[in-house]
Amino acid sequence: LGAELQGGVLSHVREATTADGAETVLKIGPPWRHARDEIAALESWSGRGAPALLRADAERHALLLERIRPGGRPAPGSAEEVARVLGALHVPAPAGLPGLRETVWQRLDRAEAEGRAAPAKLAWARATVERLEQDPVEPALLHGDFDTRNLLVCARRGLCAIDPLPCVGDPAYDAAHWVHDNRRPGRRERLEGLLAASGLPRARVRDWAGVVGVHG
């Protein structure tokens, strides 16, 4: 094993090299169901838009992944590349993953418990989720935590998404995560650029971005 890599907030991530000299990443996750969900998502993506999964042991929460080179965060204004990554990720979902509503509800509940959102904003976010679900769209496999922190520059793909928290639902949610991007300045420019590049519906991306802004 090589050096520990930055960014493993919930997981322990280290450089690794296989017997034939290939650069890889060993990721050991926390003891909860996320490892199985991540494995299922990575298998569905098969190296398109995300690192290839080389080996996995769900019982040990261990994943051996392709090393993304050159790595590093993308430059601002990469809406076209982001749209291409989203197009690669939003495939039919495997069975057993949580739904988007369940995922968002848990995040809103956590924001409420931790005092990170005002009651009025929480009420608005929950009502917005209910309204969006009354006009459903074709569900897709979602990354679930799609912002700049989880995008790397890839020589082969352009951009590559890492560290998913997969769920199943509206593709506009992932787009909204990138638009909001942890309150990084330039949200309007990201919204307009991504809408132009992806063709996603403006109202749904805008509303989901508002929900993401509440649950953080």
C-alpha positions, 0 to 999 in steps of 0.5 A: 500500500502507498500513501493515504489519499485526501478526501476520505471523510467517511472512508479510509483511502490509500494508494495501491499497486497491483502485482502487474504494476497498475495504479489503484485506490483501496477504499475501506468504508464505514460499517454500514450499508453504503458499501453495498450500494456503492458496489452496485452503482459502480458495477452498473456504471462499468467505468463510464463516468466513474472509476472502474471497480476492480475488486470488492468485498462487501463484508469488509466494506472494501473496494479496489478502484481504478486510479484516476489520473491526473486527478485534481478538481475541475476548473470552473465553467465545465458545464459541458463536461459535467453534463457528459458525466451526468449522461453517463451516470444516469442509467437504469438503476440496479435493484435494492438501492434507496429511493431519492425521496427516502434519501432526501427525507433523511438528509432533511431530518438530519439538518433539522436534528442538527439545527442547520435549517430553519423550520420554515425552510424545512417545511418548504423543502418537504413540500417541494419534494412532495410536489415534485413527486406528484409529477414523476419523471423516469427514474435513474441511478443517481450519484447522490452527492454530485458536486465539485468535491466528488469530481476529478479530472480524468485523462481518459474521460474528461471528468470522473465522479467519485465517492457516490451515495447512490439512490434512485430517482430524478436526474435533476437532483444530481444536476441541482447538487452541482449547481448548488455546490455547497454555496460556492459563488456562481450558482446562476452561471452553473445553472444556465450552463448546465441547462444549456448543455443537458436539456434538463428541465429548468424548474426541476433543477431549480427546485431541487437546488433549493432543497439541496440548499436546505439539507446541505 
